[in-house]
Amino acid sequence: MGQFIFGIFAGAFGVAYIVYGRRQTKLVPVISGLLLCVYSYFIESWLWLSLVGAVLLAAPFVIDF
């Protein structure tokens, strides 16, 4: 149940990143948003869910193309 809720929040942030990236015509937020929408389906460990999620959330701010 907890992973389901975690996936919902990650997906919500992912959609927001996709919308932001498309409006700003930036590729990194779009890719990060797509990965945020799907990565929770493939990872079961809470530790890895939070680590990968934090990296994907920070990626558009760290990587600047």
C-alpha positions in Angstrom: 0.0 0.0 0.0 2.8 2.4 0.8 4.6 1.8 -2.5 1.3 2.6 -4.3 1.0 5.9 -2.6 4.7 6.6 -3.2 4.1 5.9 -6.9 1.2 8.3 -7.0 3.3 11.1 -5.6 6.3 10.3 -7.9 3.9 10.2 -10.9 2.4 13.6 -9.9 5.9 15.1 -9.8 6.7 13.4 -13.0 3.7 14.9 -14.8 4.6 18.4 -13.4 8.2 18.0 -14.7 6.9 16.9 -18.2 4.6 19.9 -18.4 7.3 22.3 -17.2 9.9 20.8 -19.6 7.6 21.0 -22.6 6.6 24.6 -21.9 10.3 25.6 -21.4 11.4 23.4 -24.3 14.0 21.7 -22.0 14.7 18.0 -22.5 16.1 17.1 -19.1 12.9 17.8 -17.1 10.8 15.9 -19.7 13.1 12.8 -19.4 13.2 13.1 -15.7 9.4 13.4 -15.6 8.9 10.3 -17.7 11.3 8.3 -15.5 9.5 9.5 -12.4 6.2 8.2 -13.8 7.5 4.7 -14.4 10.4 3.9 -12.1 8.2 2.9 -9.1 6.9 0.0 -11.1 10.3 -1.6 -11.3 11.8 -1.0 -7.9 10.4 -2.6 -4.7 12.8 -1.6 -2.0 11.9 1.6 0.0 15.6 2.6 0.1 16.0 2.4 -3.6 12.6 4.1 -4.3 13.6 7.1 -2.2 17.2 7.3 -3.6 16.2 7.0 -7.2 13.3 9.4 -6.7 15.6 12.0 -5.1 18.1 11.7 -7.9 15.3 12.1 -10.5 13.8 15.1 -8.7 17.2 16.8 -8.5 18.3 16.0 -12.1 16.7 19.1 -13.8 18.3 21.4 -11.3 21.7 19.8 -11.5 22.0 19.0 -15.2 21.6 22.0 -17.4 21.5 21.5 -21.2 
